[in-house]
Amino acid sequence: MSVSLPTICLVAGEESGDQLGSELMRALNGRLDGSARYCGVGGERMLKLGLTSFFNMSDVSVMGISAVLARLPLIVRRVYQTVDAIVASNPSVLVIIDSPDFTHSVARRVRKRAPHIPIVGYVSPSVWAWRPGRAKKMSAYVDELLALLPFEPGEHSKLGGPPTHYVGHPLSENIADLRPSGDERTALSAGKSVLVVLPGSRRSEVDRLLGVFGETVALVKRDVPGLEVLLPAVGHLESRIRDGVADWQCKPEIVTGPQAKQAAFRRAHAGLAASGTVSLELALSGVPMVVAYKVDWFFRRLKELNRVFKLAKVDNFVLPNIILGKKAIPQFLDEEVVPAVLAGHLKELLQDGRERNLQLAELSRLDDLMRLPDGHSQSDTAAEIVFRTMRT
């Protein structure tokens, strides 16, 4: 007599979700002795671990409003195809992983058609910053929510969201790769300062910030003669960045690949970064920084609308600042992004003094704020909640 294996459905929509999904699958395999079937939507990592994907994840892995609109008919078809396949598979649990525009569209429809299937959300949308009403709506179709940031369970509780559990951030699992050992990060008193510049991981971000960052670096170099500038570039943007820095007065050393990026962080004394996950990477590496961001035309219009309709909930947009509960890191948005202002803060961070020491003291608090109890790993913590939620 054959024993039916549990079916676990995981739906991701981009590279970061594929990474989270693959680690979750490994942890679930440990709990289930590898005796589970996996289906859904995923990338190469999840496929290598045995996921049967309903279609190529690249069909829905798009960023930016213009890219989404161009591919909207295909994305809509993929949403309905995914829902049909999940209902037919009748899994023990459905896990939706990040990419809320796609995955939550799937989850809402699955809940209507097959309400007996438990649904776990992996990665909370930023309801604490944007459209807080989403939290309460999610409680209708998400049974358990796995949060990457320690303050998110409290936010969902206040907003009427689903039961939310802090499971840790992936970066916390790789802290050793971010922190210097030996003499990798030299003392500032040695007379050589290393600045790491991170203009963004999307072309639109690079287009808006690269020129401003170049002007900023030139101003810093004028007063910090021993300055060395490192610029980690995302592979698909390397040629764009090389073209963009060709006329910089202070030429950066461009490095590519995750290992080279981590090595740059371990050497850096300060950072100039676009807002995003990279600010948390720098913070965990112990690199004081200045963060800047310029939104595109679409979100600039939304900012204007927000003044009337109050769509956004907070004005703090740097992840470490949000976790710390204070503006420890200088942050500048749109018209505030002025080279002379950015350079002034960076020069303070590139010398031993009050501004540098205050920021370093705040960054040192992140370990305690982000640590999971009993030394559990992120993937094991997430797998435990998914396992408890499965139908038997």
N, C-alpha and C positions, 0 to 999 in steps of 0.2 A: 504494500500500500504506500503510495507516494505522499509526501508531506508538502503541502503548498507553501512556497516561500513568500514572505511578506514583500509587497511592492511598495517602494518608496519613490515618490515623484518629486523631483527638484527642478525648479524653473529659474534660470538665470538669464540675464540679458546683455552682459558685457564681461570684459576680461576680469575685473575685480571680483565679480560674482562667481565666475568660473573657478577662481582661486579659492574663495570661501567654500564653494560647493565641494570641491575636491577634498579639502581638508575635513569637511564634515563627513563626506563619504568614508574616508579612512577611519575616522573615529567611530562611525556607526558600524563599520565592518568589524571593528574590535569588539563591540558590544554584541553583535549578532553572529560572530564567528564567520563572517563573510556570506551568511545565508540570507541574502536579500537581493531582490531585483530592483534595478534603478532605471527609471525612465524620466523623460521631461525635455528640458532644453538646456544645453550646456556647451562648453567649448572643449578644447583639446584635453585639458587636464581631467575633466569629468569623464570624457569619452574613454580615456586610457584606463580609468578605474571601473569601466563597465556600464556607464550610462548609455542607454539607447535614446538618442536625441530625435525628437519629432521632426526637426529640420536644422539647417545650419544656423548657429546662433548669430552669425554675422548679418543675417537678414534683419535683425531687430537691434543690433548694436550700433546705434547712431547717436551722435551728440550734436546739440545746437538746434535751434528752432527751424532754420532753413533746411537742414539735413533731414529732420523728422518730417517736415511737410512734403519734401520731395519723395520720401519713401512711405508716406502715410497709407496708401491703399494696400501695399504689401504687409505693413505692420498690422493693420486691421485684420487682414486674412489670417495672419499667423496667430493673432489672439484667439480667433474662433477655432482655428485648427487645434491649437493647444488645449483649449477647453474641451473640445470633442474627444481628444485623445486621452485626457485625464479622466473624464467621466467613463470612458470605455475601459480604461485600465483599473478603475476602482481601487486606488492605492490605499494603503494603511494610513498614510499621511501625505500631505502636500506641503512642500517647503518652497516658498517664494523668496528669491535672493536678490535684494536691492533692485535697481532699475524699476522704480515704482510705477512709472507711466505704463510700462508693459506688464510687469508681474502682478500689479494690483488690479489691472483690468481683467487679467485671467482669473485671479482669486475671487473677485466679486461675482463673476459669472459661474464659476464652479460652485460657490456657496448656494446660488439660486437653483442650480440644476441638480446638485448632489450634496445637500446640506449635511449628510452623515460623514463626509470626508473631513477630518480635522485639518486645519490650515495653520502653519507656523510661518511667521514673517521673520526673515533674517536680514537685519539692518533696518533701523527705523528711518523713515523719511524725516526731514528736518522740520518737524512740526513746531519745534521750539523757536524757529526763526521765520518760518514762512507758512502761511495758511494753517494756523493752529486747529481750525475746524476739522482737518483731516483726521486727527487723532480719534475723535468720537465716531466718525464714520467707519474707521478701520475696525472698531470693536464689533461691528456687525458681521465681518467676514474673516477676521484674524483671531484665532483662539489663543495663541501665545506669540509674543513678539520678542525677538532676540536683539538686544541693543549693543552697539559697539562703544558707546560713550557712557561714562558712569552716572551722569545726571539725567539721562533719558527716562529711566523708570519713574522718577519723581515727576517729570514733566508730563508723561502720559497719565499718571495718576491724577494730576491736577486737571488735565484736559478731558478726562473721561475716555481715554484710550484703552486698548486691550491690555491684559496682564503682560507686563514687560519685565524682562530679566536682563541685567547687565552680564554679558558673557565675555567681555574683554575686547580689545582692539588688536587686529593682526600685527600691528607694529610692536606691541608689547612683547610679542613672541620672538622678535628679532633685535632686541635692544643691544645684544652683544656685537652685532654687526654695525651698529651705529655709533658706538662709543669708542673713543680712542684708547689705545694701549701703548705703553712705553712712551716714546717721544713723538708719536704721530702728530699730536697737537702741541706745537712748541709754545713756550712762554712768550707772551707779548713783549716782555723785556728783552728778548733776543733780537728785536729790531726788525722782524719780518712778520707782516700781518697777512692772513689769508682770508679773503672774502669769497663766499660762495653765492652765486647769482642764479636764481631760478625763476625764469620769466613765464612758466606755465607748461602744462602738458598738452594743451590744445592749440591749434594754429591761431584761433581767434584771440586767445590770451596773449600769445607771443606777438601777434601783430599789434596789439594795443599797448604792450608794456616794454618791448625790447628797446625801442628808441629812448624812452624815458629812463630806463635802467642804464643805458649807455651813457647818457648825460650825467646821471647820478654818480656812476663809477668814475667818470672823468673828474668830477668835483672832489670826490674822496681821494683819488690818487694825487691831486694837487697838494693836499695837506698830509698825506700818508705816503711818503716816497717809497717805502719798502713794500708797497701793496702788491700781492699776488692775487689774481682773480681766476676762480674756477667756475666753469659754467657746465653743469651736467645737462645734456640734451636728450630728450626722448628720441629714439631712433628715427621715427618717421618725420621728425621735424629738424633733423640735423642740418640738412642742406639749407632750409629756410633760415635757421639760426646763423649758420656760417655766412650766408649772404648779408644778414642783418647786422652782424658785428664787424663787417669789413671796414666800415668807416668809424668805428669806435676809436677814440683817442687812446684809451687804455685797453689793449687787446686781451681778452680772456683766453684761458686754456680750455678748450671744449673737450669734455669727456662724455662717453656714451656707455650705456649698460648699467645694470643695477649695482654691480660690484664697484665700478669706478665711481658711481654716485655716492655710495656709502663711504668709500675711501675719502672722497672730497669732504663729506660731512665730518669725518673723523679728524681731518686736518684743519677745518675752518675755525676761525676765531669769531666770525660774525656772518650773517646771511641777509640777503635782500631777496625776498620771495613774493611770488604771486600767492594770493589766498588759496588755500586748499589743503589736502592731506599732507603736502610737503611741509607745511608749517609745524605739524605735529611731529613729523620725522626729525626736523631740525631741533625742536624742543626736547625730544627724548635723547637726542645726541648731545644736548647741552650747549647748543649754539644760540647765543642771543641774536635777535633778528629785528628787521623792519619788514612789515608786510604791506603790500599795496595791491589794489585791484581796480580795474576799469571794466564796467559792465558793457554789454553790447547794446545796440539801439533798442532791441525789444525789451530788455530788462530795465533800460533807462526809462522807457515809457511806463513800465510797471512801477518804477520808483515814484514817478509823478502821480500815478493812480493811487499809490499807497498813502500819499499825503491826504487823500480824500477818503479812501475806503479802509485804511488800516489793515492791509493784507499781511504785512510783515509784523513780527512780534518783538524783535530785538534789533539793536543797531550794532551789536558786536558780531563780527563775521570771521574772526580768527579762532580756529579750533582750540588751541591751548588757552586762549583768553576765556573762552566759554567754559572749559573744564575747570580752570582756576577760579572762575567767578569774578574776574577783574581784568582790566586792560593793562596787563603787565607788559605786553608787546605793543609797540606803536603800530597803529593800523591806519591806512589812508585809502580813501575811496574816491574814484572819479576826479572831480576838480581839486581834491586835496592832494592828488598825486603830483607833487612838484619836486623836481630834482634837487633844488637847494634844501628843501625841508627834509627829504629822505637822506641826503648826504650828511646833513647836520647830525641826525640821530646816529647814522652809521659811524661817523667819526668818534662819537662818544662811546660806542660799543667796541671800537677797535683800540681802546686804551683802558688801562685799569683805572676805574673810577666809579662814581656813584651809580650812574645809569647802567653800566655793564653789571656791576655787582648786584644791584637790585633785581635785574631781570634774571640773572643766573640763580639767585636765591628762590625766585618764584618757579623757575623751570624745575628746580630740584624737588618741588612738591609733587610733580606729576606722577612719579613712581607710586607713591602711597595712594594717590587719588585713583589710579587706574589699575592697581593690583587686584587680582582675583583672590578670594579666600582660599587658604590651604594650598596655595601654589598650583591650582588647577590650570590647565591650558585652555585657550579659547575654544578650540575645536571640541575638546572633551566636554566642556561645560555646555556648549551648544548641543552636542549629541545627546547628552543626558536629558535635556528638555524635549528634544524631538522624540527620543525613545519613550519618554513618559506619555507623550501626546498621541502616539500611534494607537490605532485601533487594533485590538487583538482578535 
